[in-house]
Amino acid sequence: MRIPISAQKDLSTGETTYQYIEIDEKVLTDFFKNKFDRVEQNAT
């Protein structure tokens, strides 16, 4: 899964180029899952 981290617009051509980072979707879902698990635990 590619996530754009920055965009640069070339004013002479009007073209926008993006810089991407590659992220494993499993890593991403695990990361958010852990975050939400912690939030729920803190709420109780």
Short mmCIF file of the C-alpha atoms (twelve columns), coordinates in Angstrom:
data_MODEL
# 
_entry.id   MODEL 
# 
loop_
_atom_site.group_PDB 
_atom_site.id 
_atom_site.type_symbol 
_atom_site.label_atom_id 
_atom_site.label_alt_id 
_atom_site.label_comp_id 
_atom_site.label_asym_id 
_atom_site.label_seq_id 
_atom_site.Cartn_x 
_atom_site.Cartn_y 
_atom_site.Cartn_z 
_atom_site.pdbx_PDB_model_num 
ATOM 1  C CA . MET A 1  0.000   0.000  0.000   1 
ATOM 2  C CA . ARG A 2  1.487   3.323  -1.007  1 
ATOM 3  C CA . ILE A 3  0.855   6.428  1.079   1 
ATOM 4  C CA . PRO A 4  1.739   9.856  -0.301  1 
ATOM 5  C CA . ILE A 5  3.838   11.816 2.192   1 
ATOM 6  C CA . SER A 6  4.482   14.958 0.170   1 
ATOM 7  C CA . ALA A 7  3.444   16.612 -3.059  1 
ATOM 8  C CA . GLN A 8  5.337   19.050 -5.215  1 
ATOM 9  C CA . LYS A 9  3.750   21.073 -7.977  1 
ATOM 10 C CA . ASP A 10 5.897   21.966 -10.940 1 
ATOM 11 C CA . LEU A 11 4.753   25.475 -11.812 1 
ATOM 12 C CA . SER A 12 6.136   25.358 -15.365 1 
ATOM 13 C CA . THR A 13 4.262   22.186 -16.344 1 
ATOM 14 C CA . GLY A 14 1.462   22.301 -13.785 1 
ATOM 15 C CA . GLU A 15 2.267   18.692 -12.950 1 
ATOM 16 C CA . THR A 16 2.136   17.440 -9.388  1 
ATOM 17 C CA . THR A 17 4.589   14.788 -8.273  1 
ATOM 18 C CA . TYR A 18 4.076   12.793 -5.108  1 
ATOM 19 C CA . GLN A 19 6.569   11.112 -2.840  1 
ATOM 20 C CA . TYR A 20 5.302   7.814  -1.496  1 
ATOM 21 C CA . ILE A 21 6.224   5.501  1.319   1 
ATOM 22 C CA . GLU A 22 5.495   1.805  1.000   1 
ATOM 23 C CA . ILE A 23 3.580   0.385  3.946   1 
ATOM 24 C CA . ASP A 24 2.573   -3.198 4.568   1 
ATOM 25 C CA . GLU A 25 -1.185  -3.165 5.121   1 
ATOM 26 C CA . LYS A 26 -0.908  -5.748 7.884   1 
ATOM 27 C CA . VAL A 27 1.520   -3.530 9.780   1 
ATOM 28 C CA . LEU A 28 -0.900  -0.634 9.383   1 
ATOM 29 C CA . THR A 29 -3.970  -2.534 10.595  1 
ATOM 30 C CA . ASP A 30 -2.027  -3.993 13.536  1 
ATOM 31 C CA . PHE A 31 -0.814  -0.524 14.460  1 
ATOM 32 C CA . PHE A 32 -4.326  0.981  14.486  1 
ATOM 33 C CA . LYS A 33 -5.817  -2.052 16.177  1 
ATOM 34 C CA . ASN A 34 -3.300  -1.748 19.020  1 
ATOM 35 C CA . LYS A 35 -3.978  1.978  19.304  1 
ATOM 36 C CA . PHE A 36 -7.745  1.482  19.559  1 
ATOM 37 C CA . ASP A 37 -7.344  -1.393 22.011  1 
ATOM 38 C CA . ARG A 38 -5.364  0.928  24.275  1 
ATOM 39 C CA . VAL A 39 -7.914  3.730  23.921  1 
ATOM 40 C CA . GLU A 40 -10.725 1.368  24.942  1 
ATOM 41 C CA . GLN A 41 -8.744  0.140  27.929  1 
ATOM 42 C CA . ASN A 42 -8.043  3.718  29.048  1 
ATOM 43 C CA . ALA A 43 -11.732 4.586  28.782  1 
ATOM 44 C CA . THR A 44 -12.858 1.998  31.323  1 
# 
